[in-house]
């Protein structure tokens, strides 16, 4: 098996987050567990997405403009991703192992 790419790992982590949110939501509704009050508004979600996109964009900009940052990021990802095989994805993405295998059968 080949090592996973950076994008595959990020998608697996995101998939795990959504899956765990679904499990937690189902558990709290199914068992009628008292939950701390949390109010979501559209602007909270939009604000979070905007902040995430800005951070990703700034990181990409730094990656292409600053060679030391690019070398450091590449080395970090090489260290993290090189030994990471599909069977090790559960350490990074938890429940998304099956999702990653389904989405990336060629990887």
N, CA, C and O atoms as a GROMACS GRO file, in nm:
protein
  428
    1UNK      N    1   0.084  -0.119   0.000
    1UNK     CA    2   0.000   0.000   0.000
    1UNK      C    3   0.088   0.124   0.000
    1UNK      O    4   0.194   0.128   0.063
    2UNK      N    5   0.042   0.226  -0.070
    2UNK     CA    6   0.115   0.351  -0.077
    2UNK      C    7   0.082   0.439   0.042
    2UNK      O    8  -0.021   0.422   0.108
    3UNK      N    9   0.171   0.534   0.069
    3UNK     CA   10   0.143   0.633   0.174
    3UNK      C   11   0.030   0.723   0.128
    3UNK      O   12   0.005   0.739   0.008
    4UNK      N   13  -0.038   0.781   0.223
    4UNK     CA   14  -0.147   0.873   0.191
    4UNK      C   15  -0.091   1.011   0.160
    4UNK      O   16   0.015   1.049   0.210
    5UNK      N   17  -0.163   1.084   0.078
    5UNK     CA   18  -0.123   1.221   0.049
    5UNK      C   19  -0.177   1.312   0.157
    5UNK      O   20  -0.262   1.273   0.238
    6UNK      N   21  -0.128   1.434   0.156
    6UNK     CA   22  -0.174   1.534   0.252
    6UNK      C   23  -0.324   1.558   0.240
    6UNK      O   24  -0.394   1.566   0.340
    7UNK      N   25  -0.372   1.569   0.119
    7UNK     CA   26  -0.514   1.593   0.095
    7UNK      C   27  -0.598   1.477   0.147
    7UNK      O   28  -0.704   1.499   0.207
    8UNK      N   29  -0.554   1.354   0.124
    8UNK     CA   30  -0.628   1.238   0.171
    8UNK      C   31  -0.637   1.237   0.324
    8UNK      O   32  -0.742   1.204   0.380
    9UNK      N   33  -0.529   1.273   0.390
    9UNK     CA   34  -0.530   1.277   0.536
    9UNK      C   35  -0.626   1.385   0.585
    9UNK      O   36  -0.704   1.361   0.677
   10UNK      N   37  -0.622   1.504   0.525
   10UNK     CA   38  -0.711   1.612   0.567
   10UNK      C   39  -0.857   1.576   0.545
   10UNK      O   40  -0.942   1.605   0.630
   11UNK      N   41  -0.888   1.511   0.433
   11UNK     CA   42  -1.025   1.469   0.406
   11UNK      C   43  -1.068   1.364   0.508
   11UNK      O   44  -1.183   1.366   0.554
   12UNK      N   45  -0.980   1.273   0.542
   12UNK     CA   46  -1.013   1.170   0.641
   12UNK      C   47  -1.038   1.232   0.778
   12UNK      O   48  -1.130   1.191   0.849
   13UNK      N   49  -0.958   1.330   0.815
   13UNK     CA   50  -0.978   1.397   0.944
   13UNK      C   51  -1.111   1.472   0.945
   13UNK      O   52  -1.186   1.467   1.043
   14UNK      N   53  -1.141   1.541   0.836
   14UNK     CA   54  -1.269   1.612   0.827
   14UNK      C   55  -1.386   1.514   0.831
   14UNK      O   56  -1.486   1.539   0.897
   15UNK      N   57  -1.372   1.403   0.760
   15UNK     CA   58  -1.477   1.302   0.761
   15UNK      C   59  -1.499   1.246   0.900
   15UNK      O   60  -1.613   1.222   0.941
   16UNK      N   61  -1.390   1.225   0.973
   16UNK     CA   62  -1.400   1.176   1.110
   16UNK      C   63  -1.474   1.277   1.198
   16UNK      O   64  -1.558   1.239   1.280
   17UNK      N   65  -1.442   1.404   1.182
   17UNK     CA   66  -1.509   1.508   1.262
   17UNK      C   67  -1.659   1.506   1.237
   17UNK      O   68  -1.738   1.510   1.332
   18UNK      N   69  -1.700   1.499   1.111
   18UNK     CA   70  -1.843   1.497   1.080
   18UNK      C   71  -1.909   1.370   1.134
   18UNK      O   72  -2.021   1.375   1.185
   19UNK      N   73  -1.840   1.258   1.121
   19UNK     CA   74  -1.895   1.133   1.172
   19UNK      C   75  -1.913   1.138   1.324
   19UNK      O   76  -2.016   1.095   1.376
   20UNK      N   77  -1.814   1.190   1.394
   20UNK     CA   78  -1.823   1.199   1.539
   20UNK      C   79  -1.932   1.297   1.584
   20UNK      O   80  -1.998   1.275   1.686
   21UNK      N   81  -1.950   1.405   1.510
   21UNK     CA   82  -2.060   1.497   1.540
   21UNK      C   83  -2.193   1.424   1.525
   21UNK      O   84  -2.282   1.439   1.608
   22UNK      N   85  -2.206   1.346   1.419
   22UNK     CA   86  -2.328   1.269   1.398
   22UNK      C   87  -2.353   1.168   1.509
   22UNK      O   88  -2.466   1.153   1.556
   23UNK      N   89  -2.247   1.097   1.550
   23UNK     CA   90  -2.260   0.999   1.658
   23UNK      C   91  -2.300   1.069   1.788
   23UNK      O   92  -2.390   1.023   1.858
   24UNK      N   93  -2.234   1.177   1.819
   24UNK     CA   94  -2.264   1.249   1.943
   24UNK      C   95  -2.407   1.304   1.942
   24UNK      O   96  -2.476   1.299   2.044
   25UNK      N   97  -2.450   1.355   1.828
   25UNK     CA   98  -2.585   1.409   1.818
   25UNK      C   99  -2.688   1.297   1.836
   25UNK      O  100  -2.785   1.312   1.910
   26UNK      N  101  -2.666   1.186   1.766
   26UNK     CA  102  -2.757   1.073   1.780
   26UNK      C  103  -2.761   1.019   1.922
   26UNK      O  104  -2.868   0.985   1.973
   27UNK      N  105  -2.646   1.011   1.985
   27UNK     CA  106  -2.637   0.963   2.123
   27UNK      C  107  -2.714   1.055   2.218
   27UNK      O  108  -2.789   1.008   2.303
   28UNK      N  109  -2.693   1.185   2.203
   28UNK     CA  110  -2.759   1.278   2.294
   28UNK      C  111  -2.910   1.281   2.274
   28UNK      O  112  -2.985   1.292   2.371
   29UNK      N  113  -2.956   1.270   2.150
   29UNK     CA  114  -3.101   1.267   2.126
   29UNK      C  115  -3.161   1.131   2.162
   29UNK      O  116  -3.269   1.124   2.220
   30UNK      N  117  -3.090   1.024   2.128
   30UNK     CA  118  -3.142   0.890   2.153
   30UNK      C  119  -3.152   0.855   2.300
   30UNK      O  120  -3.246   0.789   2.342
   31UNK      N  121  -3.056   0.899   2.378
   31UNK     CA  122  -3.055   0.866   2.521
   31UNK      C  123  -3.107   0.980   2.608
   31UNK      O  124  -3.106   0.969   2.731
   32UNK      N  125  -3.152   1.086   2.547
   32UNK     CA  126  -3.206   1.202   2.619
   32UNK      C  127  -3.107   1.252   2.724
   32UNK      O  128  -3.143   1.276   2.839
   33UNK      N  129  -2.983   1.267   2.681
   33UNK     CA  130  -2.877   1.314   2.770
   33UNK      C  131  -2.886   1.466   2.781
   33UNK      O  132  -2.907   1.536   2.681
   34UNK      N  133  -2.870   1.516   2.901
   34UNK     CA  134  -2.869   1.661   2.920
   34UNK      C  135  -2.744   1.719   2.856
   34UNK      O  136  -2.632   1.675   2.884
   35UNK      N  137  -2.763   1.815   2.772
   35UNK     CA  138  -2.653   1.875   2.698
   35UNK      C  139  -2.641   2.021   2.738
   35UNK      O  140  -2.741   2.089   2.761
   36UNK      N  141  -2.519   2.068   2.746
   36UNK     CA  142  -2.500   2.210   2.774
   36UNK      C  143  -2.560   2.292   2.661
   36UNK      O  144  -2.549   2.253   2.545
   37UNK      N  145  -2.623   2.402   2.692
   37UNK     CA  146  -2.687   2.481   2.586
   37UNK      C  147  -2.582   2.537   2.489
   37UNK      O  148  -2.479   2.590   2.529
   38UNK      N  149  -2.612   2.522   2.365
   38UNK     CA  150  -2.523   2.572   2.259
   38UNK      C  151  -2.613   2.626   2.148
   38UNK      O  152  -2.698   2.554   2.096
   39UNK      N  153  -2.593   2.747   2.112
   39UNK     CA  154  -2.676   2.810   2.011
   39UNK      C  155  -2.593   2.836   1.886
   39UNK      O  156  -2.492   2.906   1.891
   40UNK      N  157  -2.637   2.780   1.776
   40UNK     CA  158  -2.570   2.799   1.649
   40UNK      C  159  -2.650   2.898   1.565
   40UNK      O  160  -2.772   2.889   1.554
   41UNK      N  161  -2.579   2.989   1.509
   41UNK     CA  162  -2.640   3.083   1.417
   41UNK      C  163  -2.566   3.073   1.285
   41UNK      O  164  -2.451   3.031   1.280
   42UNK      N  165  -2.632   3.112   1.181
   42UNK     CA  166  -2.572   3.104   1.048
   42UNK      C  167  -2.440   3.180   1.043
   42UNK      O  168  -2.345   3.134   0.981
   43UNK      N  169  -2.435   3.296   1.108
   43UNK     CA  170  -2.311   3.374   1.101
   43UNK      C  171  -2.198   3.307   1.178
   43UNK      O  172  -2.082   3.334   1.148
   44UNK      N  173  -2.227   3.220   1.274
   44UNK     CA  174  -2.121   3.145   1.341
   44UNK      C  175  -2.058   3.045   1.243
   44UNK      O  176  -1.936   3.034   1.234
   45UNK      N  177  -2.144   2.974   1.172
   45UNK     CA  178  -2.094   2.876   1.075
   45UNK      C  179  -2.018   2.946   0.963
   45UNK      O  180  -1.907   2.905   0.928
   46UNK      N  181  -2.077   3.050   0.909
   46UNK     CA  182  -2.012   3.124   0.800
   46UNK      C  183  -1.880   3.184   0.849
   46UNK      O  184  -1.780   3.180   0.778
   47UNK      N  185  -1.880   3.240   0.970
   47UNK     CA  186  -1.758   3.297   1.026
   47UNK      C  187  -1.649   3.193   1.042
   47UNK      O  188  -1.532   3.219   1.013
   48UNK      N  189  -1.686   3.074   1.090
   48UNK     CA  190  -1.588   2.966   1.106
   48UNK      C  191  -1.530   2.922   0.972
   48UNK      O  192  -1.410   2.899   0.961
   49UNK      N  193  -1.616   2.911   0.873
   49UNK     CA  194  -1.569   2.873   0.739
   49UNK      C  195  -1.477   2.980   0.683
   49UNK      O  196  -1.373   2.948   0.625
   50UNK      N  197  -1.513   3.106   0.700
   50UNK     CA  198  -1.430   3.216   0.650
   50UNK      C  199  -1.294   3.216   0.719
   50UNK      O  200  -1.191   3.231   0.652
   51UNK      N  201  -1.292   3.201   0.851
   51UNK     CA  202  -1.164   3.198   0.923
   51UNK      C  203  -1.080   3.080   0.874
   51UNK      O  204  -0.960   3.097   0.851
   52UNK      N  205  -1.140   2.963   0.858
   52UNK     CA  206  -1.066   2.847   0.807
   52UNK      C  207  -1.009   2.870   0.669
   52UNK      O  208  -0.895   2.834   0.642
   53UNK      N  209  -1.088   2.930   0.581
   53UNK     CA  210  -1.040   2.959   0.445
   53UNK      C  211  -0.928   3.062   0.445
   53UNK      O  212  -0.832   3.050   0.369
   54UNK      N  213  -0.940   3.164   0.530
   54UNK     CA  214  -0.835   3.267   0.539
   54UNK      C  215  -0.704   3.205   0.589
   54UNK      O  216  -0.598   3.234   0.534
   55UNK      N  217  -0.712   3.121   0.692
   55UNK     CA  218  -0.591   3.056   0.744
   55UNK      C  219  -0.530   2.966   0.637
   55UNK      O  220  -0.408   2.967   0.618
   56UNK      N  221  -0.613   2.889   0.565
   56UNK     CA  222  -0.562   2.802   0.459
   56UNK      C  223  -0.499   2.885   0.347
   56UNK      O  224  -0.393   2.849   0.295
   57UNK      N  225  -0.563   2.995   0.310
   57UNK     CA  226  -0.511   3.080   0.204
   57UNK      C  227  -0.378   3.144   0.246
   57UNK      O  228  -0.284   3.148   0.167
   58UNK      N  229  -0.371   3.193   0.369
   58UNK     CA  230  -0.246   3.253   0.417
   58UNK      C  231  -0.134   3.150   0.422
   58UNK      O  232  -0.019   3.180   0.389
   59UNK      N  233  -0.167   3.029   0.465
   59UNK     CA  234  -0.067   2.923   0.468
   59UNK      C  235  -0.018   2.891   0.328
   59UNK      O  236   0.101   2.873   0.305
   60UNK      N  237  -0.110   2.885   0.234
   60UNK     CA  238  -0.071   2.859   0.094
   60UNK      C  239   0.016   2.972   0.040
   60UNK      O  240   0.116   2.947  -0.028
   61UNK      N  241  -0.021   3.095   0.070
   61UNK     CA  242   0.057   3.210   0.026
   61UNK      C  243   0.198   3.205   0.084
   61UNK      O  244   0.296   3.223   0.012
   62UNK      N  245   0.208   3.179   0.214
   62UNK     CA  246   0.339   3.166   0.278
   62UNK      C  247   0.419   3.053   0.216
   62UNK      O  248   0.540   3.065   0.196
   63UNK      N  249   0.352   2.943   0.186
   63UNK     CA  250   0.419   2.827   0.129
   63UNK      C  251   0.488   2.862  -0.003
   63UNK      O  252   0.601   2.819  -0.028
   64UNK      N  253   0.421   2.938  -0.086
   64UNK     CA  254   0.477   2.971  -0.217
   64UNK      C  255   0.572   3.091  -0.214
   64UNK      O  256   0.657   3.103  -0.302
   65UNK      N  257   0.558   3.179  -0.117
   65UNK     CA  258   0.640   3.300  -0.113
   65UNK      C  259   0.763   3.289  -0.024
   65UNK      O  260   0.860   3.363  -0.043
   66UNK      N  261   0.762   3.197   0.072
   66UNK     CA  262   0.870   3.191   0.170
   66UNK      C  263   0.933   3.052   0.164
   66UNK      O  264   0.874   2.954   0.209
   67UNK      N  265   1.052   3.045   0.108
   67UNK     CA  266   1.115   2.915   0.083
   67UNK      C  267   1.144   2.839   0.212
   67UNK      O  268   1.134   2.716   0.214
   68UNK      N  269   1.180   2.909   0.320
   68UNK     CA  270   1.207   2.839   0.447
   68UNK      C  271   1.079   2.774   0.500
   68UNK      O  272   1.083   2.662   0.552
   69UNK      N  273   0.967   2.843   0.488
   69UNK     CA  274   0.838   2.786   0.530
   69UNK      C  275   0.803   2.665   0.445
   69UNK      O  276   0.753   2.564   0.495
   70UNK      N  277   0.830   2.676   0.315
   70UNK     CA  278   0.801   2.567   0.224
   70UNK      C  279   0.884   2.443   0.259
   70UNK      O  280   0.832   2.332   0.262
   71UNK      N  281   1.013   2.463   0.285
   71UNK     CA  282   1.099   2.351   0.324
   71UNK      C  283   1.053   2.289   0.455
   71UNK      O  284   1.049   2.167   0.469
   72UNK      N  285   1.019   2.374   0.551
   72UNK     CA  286   0.974   2.323   0.682
   72UNK      C  287   0.843   2.245   0.668
   72UNK      O  288   0.828   2.138   0.726
   73UNK      N  289   0.748   2.299   0.591
   73UNK     CA  290   0.620   2.230   0.572
   73UNK      C  291   0.639   2.098   0.499
   73UNK      O  292   0.579   1.997   0.536
   74UNK      N  293   0.722   2.098   0.396
   74UNK     CA  294   0.748   1.975   0.321
   74UNK      C  295   0.815   1.870   0.409
   74UNK      O  296   0.779   1.752   0.404
   75UNK      N  297   0.910   1.912   0.490
   75UNK     CA  298   0.980   1.818   0.578
   75UNK      C  299   0.885   1.762   0.684
   75UNK      O  300   0.886   1.643   0.712
   76UNK      N  301   0.803   1.849   0.741
   76UNK     CA  302   0.706   1.804   0.841
   76UNK      C  303   0.611   1.701   0.780
   76UNK      O  304   0.587   1.595   0.838
   77UNK      N  305   0.558   1.733   0.662
   77UNK     CA  306   0.465   1.640   0.599
   77UNK      C  307   0.534   1.511   0.556
   77UNK      O  308   0.473   1.404   0.560
   78UNK      N  309   0.659   1.520   0.517
   78UNK     CA  310   0.733   1.399   0.483
   78UNK      C  311   0.747   1.310   0.605
   78UNK      O  312   0.729   1.189   0.597
   79UNK      N  313   0.779   1.370   0.718
   79UNK     CA  314   0.794   1.294   0.842
   79UNK      C  315   0.662   1.231   0.884
   79UNK      O  316   0.659   1.116   0.927
   80UNK      N  317   0.554   1.306   0.870
   80UNK     CA  318   0.424   1.258   0.915
   80UNK      C  319   0.362   1.159   0.815
   80UNK      O  320   0.312   1.055   0.855
   81UNK      N  321   0.367   1.191   0.686
   81UNK     CA  322   0.295   1.112   0.588
   81UNK      C  323   0.371   0.991   0.535
   81UNK      O  324   0.309   0.893   0.493
   82UNK      N  325   0.503   0.995   0.536
   82UNK     CA  326   0.578   0.883   0.480
   82UNK      C  327   0.548   0.752   0.550
   82UNK      O  328   0.522   0.652   0.483
   83UNK      N  329   0.550   0.747   0.682
   83UNK     CA  330   0.520   0.619   0.746
   83UNK      C  331   0.370   0.589   0.756
   83UNK      O  332   0.332   0.479   0.796
   84UNK      N  333   0.286   0.684   0.721
   84UNK     CA  334   0.142   0.667   0.739
   84UNK      C  335   0.085   0.588   0.623
   84UNK      O  336   0.076   0.637   0.510
   85UNK      N  337   0.046   0.468   0.649
   85UNK     CA  338  -0.018   0.382   0.550
   85UNK      C  339  -0.167   0.382   0.580
   85UNK      O  340  -0.211   0.438   0.680
   86UNK      N  341  -0.244   0.320   0.494
   86UNK     CA  342  -0.388   0.315   0.516
   86UNK      C  343  -0.422   0.252   0.650
   86UNK      O  344  -0.516   0.295   0.717
   87UNK      N  345  -0.347   0.152   0.690
   87UNK     CA  346  -0.379   0.088   0.818
   87UNK      C  347  -0.348   0.180   0.935
   87UNK      O  348  -0.397   0.156   1.046
   88UNK      N  349  -0.268   0.285   0.914
   88UNK     CA  350  -0.237   0.379   1.020
   88UNK      C  351  -0.327   0.500   1.020
   88UNK      O  352  -0.314   0.588   1.104
   89UNK      N  353  -0.418   0.505   0.925
   89UNK     CA  354  -0.507   0.621   0.915
   89UNK      C  355  -0.596   0.633   1.038
   89UNK      O  356  -0.638   0.743   1.074
   90UNK      N  357  -0.625   0.520   1.104
   90UNK     CA  358  -0.710   0.527   1.221
   90UNK      C  359  -0.647   0.610   1.332
   90UNK      O  360  -0.718   0.661   1.418
   91UNK      N  361  -0.515   0.623   1.332
   91UNK     CA  362  -0.448   0.708   1.431
   91UNK      C  363  -0.472   0.856   1.402
   91UNK      O  364  -0.471   0.938   1.493
   92UNK      N  365  -0.492   0.889   1.276
   92UNK     CA  366  -0.512   1.028   1.236
   92UNK      C  367  -0.659   1.058   1.216
   92UNK      O  368  -0.709   1.160   1.264
   93UNK      N  369  -0.728   0.970   1.147
   93UNK     CA  370  -0.865   0.997   1.109
   93UNK      C  371  -0.970   0.914   1.179
   93UNK      O  372  -1.089   0.930   1.153
   94UNK      N  373  -0.928   0.827   1.267
   94UNK     CA  374  -1.022   0.747   1.344
   94UNK      C  375  -1.118   0.669   1.259
   94UNK      O  376  -1.078   0.578   1.186
   95UNK      N  377  -1.245   0.704   1.266
   95UNK     CA  378  -1.350   0.628   1.199
   95UNK      C  379  -1.351   0.647   1.048
   95UNK      O  380  -1.433   0.584   0.979
   96UNK      N  381  -1.266   0.730   0.995
   96UNK     CA  382  -1.269   0.757   0.851
   96UNK      C  383  -1.186   0.662   0.769
   96UNK      O  384  -1.169   0.683   0.649
   97UNK      N  385  -1.133   0.557   0.829
   97UNK     CA  386  -1.054   0.461   0.754
   97UNK      C  387  -1.134   0.406   0.637
   97UNK      O  388  -1.085   0.401   0.524
   98UNK      N  389  -1.255   0.364   0.664
   98UNK     CA  390  -1.340   0.312   0.557
   98UNK      C  391  -1.373   0.418   0.454
   98UNK      O  392  -1.378   0.390   0.335
   99UNK      N  393  -1.396   0.540   0.500
   99UNK     CA  394  -1.425   0.651   0.410
   99UNK      C  395  -1.307   0.676   0.318
   99UNK      O  396  -1.324   0.694   0.197
  100UNK      N  397  -1.186   0.679   0.373
  100UNK     CA  398  -1.068   0.702   0.291
  100UNK      C  399  -1.046   0.589   0.192
  100UNK      O  400  -1.009   0.615   0.078
  101UNK      N  401  -1.070   0.466   0.233
  101UNK     CA  402  -1.055   0.353   0.141
  101UNK      C  403  -1.158   0.361   0.029
  101UNK      O  404  -1.130   0.326  -0.085
  102UNK      N  405  -1.277   0.408   0.062
  102UNK     CA  406  -1.382   0.422  -0.039
  102UNK      C  407  -1.350   0.536  -0.135
  102UNK      O  408  -1.365   0.522  -0.256
  103UNK      N  409  -1.307   0.651  -0.080
  103UNK     CA  410  -1.282   0.768  -0.164
  103UNK      C  411  -1.155   0.757  -0.244
  103UNK      O  412  -1.146   0.811  -0.354
  104UNK      N  413  -1.052   0.687  -0.190
  104UNK     CA  414  -0.922   0.682  -0.253
  104UNK      C  415  -0.875   0.538  -0.276
  104UNK      O  416  -0.772   0.498  -0.221
  105UNK      N  417  -0.948   0.460  -0.353
  105UNK     CA  418  -0.909   0.320  -0.371
  105UNK      C  419  -0.777   0.305  -0.446
  105UNK      O  420  -0.713   0.200  -0.437
  106UNK      N  421  -0.736   0.407  -0.520
  106UNK     CA  422  -0.613   0.400  -0.599
  106UNK      C  423  -0.490   0.439  -0.518
  106UNK      O  424  -0.378   0.414  -0.562
  107UNK      N  425  -0.508   0.503  -0.400
  107UNK     CA  426  -0.396   0.560  -0.324
  107UNK      C  427  -0.314   0.461  -0.248
  107UNK      O  428  -0.217   0.499  -0.181
   0.00000   0.00000   0.00000
